[in-house]
Amino acid sequence: QVQLVESGGGLVRPGGSLRLSCAPSGRIFNIYRMGWYRRAPGKQRELVAGTTSGGGTNYADFVKGRFTISRDKAKNTVYLQMNSLKPEDTAVYYCNQYPVPFDYWGQGTQVTVSS
C-alpha cells in the first residue's frame, strides 16, 4: 500500500510564499523519485517539479526561478517551496512518484493565490 499525504497549502496574496510538504510511506518503487503535480479548475493535472534518483531536479518552465523542490532524508519528506506566487498558481497540489506517477493519488492540498 502507498500513502501520499500533502500539507501546507492555504490562501495567499500574489507575490506571497508557501511551503508544501509530502510524507510518502508504504511500498514505493523508488522513494528518491518524487514529484509535485497540480490540477487547476478546468485543466488537466500537470507536473510542477520532480527529483531523480541521481539527486537532480526538474522543473516546469512556468515555475523555474520561483519554486524549489527539496528532500529531507532524515524525515523522509519532500518539500515544495513556492515564492512569488501568481493567481495562475491556484490549484490542488499533489505529490506522487516521478517521472511516472502511481495510479493512486492522495487528497492533495489546496493553494489559492488571490488579492
C-alpha positions in Angstrom: 0.0 0.0 0.0 1.1 3.6 -0.7 0.2 6.5 1.4 0.5 10.1 0.0 -0.2 12.9 2.4 0.2 16.5 1.3 0.0 19.5 3.6 1.0 23.2 3.7 -1.5 24.8 1.3 -3.5 27.9 2.0 -4.7 31.3 0.9 -2.0 33.8 0.0 -1.9 37.1 -1.9 0.0 37.5 -5.2 3.8 37.6 -4.5 3.4 35.6 -1.3 5.1 32.3 -0.4 4.1 28.8 0.8 5.9 25.6 1.6 4.2 22.3 0.8 5.2 19.0 2.5 4.7 15.5 1.3 5.2 12.4 3.5 5.1 9.3 1.4 5.0 5.9 3.0 4.4 2.2 2.2 5.8 0.2 -0.7 7.1 2.7 -3.2 9.1 1.8 -6.2 11.8 4.5 -5.7 11.4 6.8 -2.8 14.0 9.1 -4.2 12.0 9.8 -7.3 9.2 12.0 -6.1 7.4 14.9 -7.8 4.8 17.6 -7.3 1.9 17.9 -9.6 -1.1 20.3 -9.7 -4.5 20.5 -11.1 -6.3 23.8 -11.6 -10.1 24.1 -12.1 -11.0 23.1 -15.7 -7.5 21.9 -16.5 -5.6 18.6 -16.6 -3.1 17.6 -13.9 0.4 18.8 -14.8 3.9 18.3 -13.5 5.4 21.1 -11.4 8.7 19.7 -10.2 10.5 16.3 -9.7 13.5 14.8 -8.1 15.6 12.0 -9.7 17.4 9.0 -8.1 20.7 10.7 -9.0 19.9 13.8 -7.0 18.9 16.0 -9.8 15.8 18.2 -10.1 13.4 19.1 -12.9 11.0 22.0 -13.1 8.2 23.0 -15.4 9.0 26.2 -17.3 6.3 28.2 -15.6 7.8 27.7 -12.1 11.5 28.0 -12.8 13.2 30.6 -10.6 10.2 30.7 -8.3 9.7 27.2 -6.9 12.2 24.8 -5.3 11.8 21.1 -4.6 13.9 19.5 -1.9 14.1 16.4 0.3 14.8 15.8 4.0 16.3 12.3 4.0 16.1 12.1 7.8 12.4 12.9 7.9 11.7 11.1 4.6 9.8 14.2 3.4 9.6 16.1 0.1 9.0 19.8 0.1 8.0 22.4 -2.4 9.0 26.0 -1.6 6.8 28.4 -3.6 7.8 32.0 -3.9 6.5 34.9 -6.0 3.1 33.2 -6.2 0.8 34.2 -9.0 -3.0 33.8 -9.3 -2.5 31.2 -12.1 -0.7 29.0 -9.5 -4.1 28.4 -7.9 -4.6 24.6 -7.9 -4.7 21.5 -5.8 -1.2 20.3 -5.4 -0.3 16.6 -5.2 2.8 14.5 -4.6 3.5 11.3 -6.3 6.2 9.2 -7.9 8.2 10.8 -10.7 8.5 10.6 -13.6 5.8 8.0 -13.8 3.2 8.5 -11.0 1.2 5.8 -9.3 -2.4 5.4 -10.4 -3.3 6.2 -6.8 -3.5 9.9 -5.8 -3.9 11.4 -2.3 -6.3 14.2 -1.5 -3.8 17.0 -2.3 -3.5 20.4 -0.7 -5.3 23.5 -1.9 -3.3 26.5 -2.9 -5.2 29.7 -3.6 -3.5 32.9 -4.7 -5.8 35.9 -4.7 -5.9 39.5 -3.8 
